[in-house]
Amino acid sequence: MHPRSLKSLDFCLFAPLLAALACSLPHHAESQALRSHVGSYELEVVENGKTARTYLHEGETHVLGQQGERYVLRVHNRSSQRIEAVVSVDGLDVIDGQAADYAHKRGYLVEAYGSVDIDGWRLSNREAAAFRFAAVADSYAAKTGRPRNVGVIGVAVFPERPRPVVRKPIAQPEPTQSYYGAPARDELRREAELSDDRAAPPPAAAPAAPQKSGAAPSAEATSGSASSATAERRARSGLGTEFGEAVASEIRQVPFGRANATVPAYVLGARYNDRAGLLALGIPLDGCDDLALRQTASPFPVSAPRYARPPSGWVHD
């Protein structure tokens, strides 16, 4: 039995903006180096209550995982505005388990100067299937025939669209007497109302109705042939993320308007693997990798003779 945690998260339903506001990415997200900390935002992998060990290698963040261990994804927002975080593990969206697509999938709301913990693959508004490091063959992606992107975590950050400021017209004092000494309340009131109408700002446009997420990809695009998927699962080593035990994780759905409907401000990410996998990449896990040890190896590490050192106060006869 694994410990269960109870929390309430905000889960975003976003309304896409007009197509005129959308633009293409300056460079494709898949071609960008994956870093866990970009700008005011950070992705943290928490393994059994502690931050997992990370290494920076060739400009990317790599996480050291251990098979069988449970982990939680913690997204930090150190900016002054709310964000929506669309999260993927092994190329799969953590909410619906389908192929990750930040332009059309929903995400988690992270308050300004706040953070949110994502426990696992979402089962319902009350539960999630825990993230656990596992062999690639046991990963959720491999068991559903989609092992191509095993070993990577991603977070697309969407800042919130500025909310319109509603200004109320300033109330005009009701005059009690005209300049000529005769009451003129009705006439002056009508003039004040006309003046208010001219000064009042135009009404804000009604927000677009929330739209459902995009359709799931076709079977041909996601599954492939059973034989090729089985062969790939057997051939791959290292770590993936399995569909673990159910844990309590309550969420509620809230509306959210993205500043840009399809283009995230940043894409955070990290690659993960076990010890053998990171060493194979040449990442020095213990401060020095095997190549560096070999290049600095000495044939005679002790070049001067050493003898016992007398204790303090000892006098030679």
Stockholm file with secondary structure:
# STOCKHOLM 1.0

chainA/1-317         MHPRSLKSLDFCLFAPLLAALACSLPHHAESQALRSHVGSYELEVVENGKTARTYLHEGETHVLGQQGERYVLRVHNRSSQRIEAVVSVDGLDVIDGQAADYAHKRGYLVEAYGSVDIDGWRLSNREAAAFRFAAVADSYAAKTGRPRNVGVIGVAVFPERPRPVVRKPIAQPEPTQSYYGAPARDELRREAELSDDRAAPPPAAAPAAPQKSGAAPSAEATSGSASSATAERRARSGLGTEFGEAVASEIRQVPFGRANATVPAYVLGARYNDRAGLLALGIPLDGCDDLALRQTASPFPVSAPRYARPPSGWVHD
#=GR chainA/1-317 SS CCCCCCCEEEEEEECCCCGGGCCCCSSCGGGSCCCSEETTEEEEEEETTEECCEEEETTEEEEECCTTCEEEEEEEECSSSCEEEEEEETTEETTTCSBCCTTTSCCEEECTTEEEEECEEECSSSEEEEEEEEEGGGSHHHHTTCCTTTTEEEEEEEEBCCCCCCCCCCCCCCCCCCTTSSCCHHHHHHHHHHHHHHHSCCCCCCCCCCCCCCCCCCHHHHTCCHHHHHHHHHHCCSEEEEEEEEEECEEEEEEECBSSSSCCSEEEEEEEECHHHHHHTTCCTTSSCHHHHHHTCCSCSCCSCCCCCCCTTCCCC
#=GC SS_cons         CCCCCCCEEEEEEECCCCGGGCCCCSSCGGGSCCCSEETTEEEEEEETTEECCEEEETTEEEEECCTTCEEEEEEEECSSSCEEEEEEETTEETTTCSBCCTTTSCCEEECTTEEEEECEEECSSSEEEEEEEEEGGGSHHHHTTCCTTTTEEEEEEEEBCCCCCCCCCCCCCCCCCCTTSSCCHHHHHHHHHHHHHHHSCCCCCCCCCCCCCCCCCCHHHHTCCHHHHHHHHHHCCSEEEEEEEEEECEEEEEEECBSSSSCCSEEEEEEEECHHHHHHTTCCTTSSCHHHHHHTCCSCSCCSCCCCCCCTTCCCC
//
